[in-house]
Amino acid sequence: MEQQDAAKKYINILSPVEGEIVPLDSISDPAFSTGIMGLGAAIVPSADKVFSPVSGVVDTVFETLHAIGLKSDDGLDILIHVGQNTVELKGKCFKCYVKEGQRIEAGDPLLKFNLKKIKKLGYDITTPITITNSDEYSEILPVVSGRSVIGEPLIKIKK
């Protein structure tokens, strides 16, 4: 009985993108690799769609469509940032399916991006998924290697 109760204290963030999971501290952007933007994981995408990793509300859709902020029903602030320096594309190569304030469920489509074109333009496509309010949680345990499958746990968080 105690094990079940302990397990319930964890919140799972599901994988929003298919690809190869890499440690957040291994990516090139120091804002993410040093944890300034929060703790989490990163994925080198092999597919071109981003799905919601939680149920909650769309908090922010960046004007350049390269990133999206979510507020989960559990109070997590989540940032999904497609690629490194992709803000420079000014929305080119991206399509957004949601708007700020919209209710979302885990697994709902959020963004689509042109993976091949972004890579061809020379951008690193590694996509960080961070908990921007990490300091409010006692444990953030990301999966740091392996294959990312949409809807499977990527980050485990304890209040």
C-alpha positions in Angstrom: 0.0 0.0 0.0 2.8 2.4 0.8 4.5 1.9 -2.5 1.3 2.8 -4.3 1.0 6.0 -2.2 4.7 6.9 -2.9 4.2 6.3 -6.7 1.2 8.6 -6.7 3.4 11.5 -5.5 5.1 11.6 -8.9 3.8 13.4 -11.9 4.8 12.1 -15.4 5.5 14.4 -18.2 5.0 12.4 -21.4 7.2 12.6 -24.4 6.0 15.3 -26.8 8.3 14.4 -29.8 9.6 11.2 -31.4 13.3 10.9 -31.5 16.5 10.2 -29.6 16.6 11.3 -25.9 19.7 13.2 -24.9 20.7 14.7 -21.6 19.7 18.4 -21.3 23.2 19.3 -20.2 24.6 18.0 -23.5 22.9 20.5 -25.8 24.7 23.6 -27.2 22.5 26.4 -25.8 23.8 27.3 -22.3 20.3 28.7 -21.3 19.1 25.1 -21.4 22.3 23.1 -20.7 23.0 24.9 -17.5 19.4 24.7 -16.2 18.7 28.4 -16.3 15.5 27.6 -18.2 14.6 24.8 -15.8 15.4 21.1 -15.5 14.2 18.5 -18.0 15.3 16.5 -21.0 16.0 17.0 -24.7 15.1 15.1 -27.8 16.7 15.0 -31.2 13.5 14.7 -33.3 13.0 12.1 -36.0 9.4 13.2 -36.7 8.0 16.7 -37.3 5.1 17.0 -34.8 4.9 18.1 -31.2 2.2 16.7 -29.0 1.1 17.9 -25.5 3.0 16.0 -22.8 0.3 17.0 -20.2 -3.3 18.0 -19.7 -3.7 21.7 -19.0 -3.7 25.1 -20.8 -1.5 26.7 -23.5 0.2 29.5 -21.6 2.4 31.0 -24.3 2.7 30.5 -28.1 5.9 32.3 -29.1 5.3 34.7 -32.1 7.9 32.8 -34.0 6.1 29.5 -33.4 9.4 27.7 -32.5 8.4 27.3 -28.8 5.3 26.8 -26.7 4.7 27.2 -22.9 2.2 25.0 -21.1 0.6 25.1 -17.6 -0.3 21.6 -16.5 -3.3 20.7 -14.4 -0.7 19.8 -11.7 0.9 23.3 -11.7 3.9 22.5 -13.9 5.2 25.2 -16.2 6.6 23.4 -19.2 8.6 24.9 -22.1 9.0 23.0 -25.4 11.6 24.7 -27.6 12.0 23.2 -31.1 15.7 23.4 -32.0 18.5 25.7 -31.1 18.4 29.4 -32.3 15.3 28.6 -34.4 13.8 31.9 -33.3 15.9 33.3 -36.2 13.5 31.5 -38.6 10.8 34.0 -37.6 8.1 31.4 -37.9 9.2 30.0 -41.2 9.1 26.2 -41.1 6.5 26.1 -38.2 2.8 25.7 -38.0 0.9 26.0 -34.7 -2.4 24.1 -33.9 -3.3 25.8 -30.7 -3.7 29.3 -29.2 -2.9 30.9 -25.9 -5.5 30.1 -23.2 -6.7 26.9 -25.0 -7.5 23.8 -23.0 -5.4 20.8 -24.0 -5.2 17.2 -23.1 -2.1 15.0 -23.1 -1.5 13.8 -26.7 -3.2 16.8 -28.4 -1.2 18.1 -31.4 0.5 21.4 -30.7 3.0 22.2 -33.4 4.3 21.0 -36.7 7.7 21.8 -38.1 9.7 21.2 -41.3 12.4 19.0 -39.9 14.3 18.5 -43.2 14.3 22.2 -44.0 15.4 23.3 -40.5 18.3 20.9 -40.7 19.1 21.9 -44.3 19.3 25.6 -43.1 22.0 24.5 -40.6 20.0 24.6 -37.3 20.5 22.1 -34.5 17.1 20.5 -34.1 17.6 19.2 -30.6 14.4 20.1 -28.7 14.6 20.8 -24.9 11.5 20.1 -22.7 12.0 22.0 -19.5 10.1 22.6 -16.3 10.5 26.3 -15.9 9.3 26.3 -12.3 11.7 23.5 -11.4 12.5 25.1 -8.0 9.0 24.3 -6.8 9.7 20.5 -7.0 11.9 18.2 -4.9 12.8 15.8 -7.7 12.9 16.0 -11.5 14.0 12.7 -12.9 14.4 12.8 -16.7 14.9 9.9 -19.0 18.3 10.8 -20.4 18.8 8.2 -23.1 17.0 5.9 -25.4 14.2 6.3 -27.9 11.4 8.8 -27.3 7.9 7.5 -28.1 5.0 9.9 -28.1 2.9 9.4 -24.9 5.5 7.5 -22.9 7.0 9.0 -19.7 10.0 11.4 -20.4 10.3 13.2 -17.0 9.1 12.1 -13.6 8.5 14.9 -11.0 8.0 14.8 -7.3 6.4 17.8 -5.5 
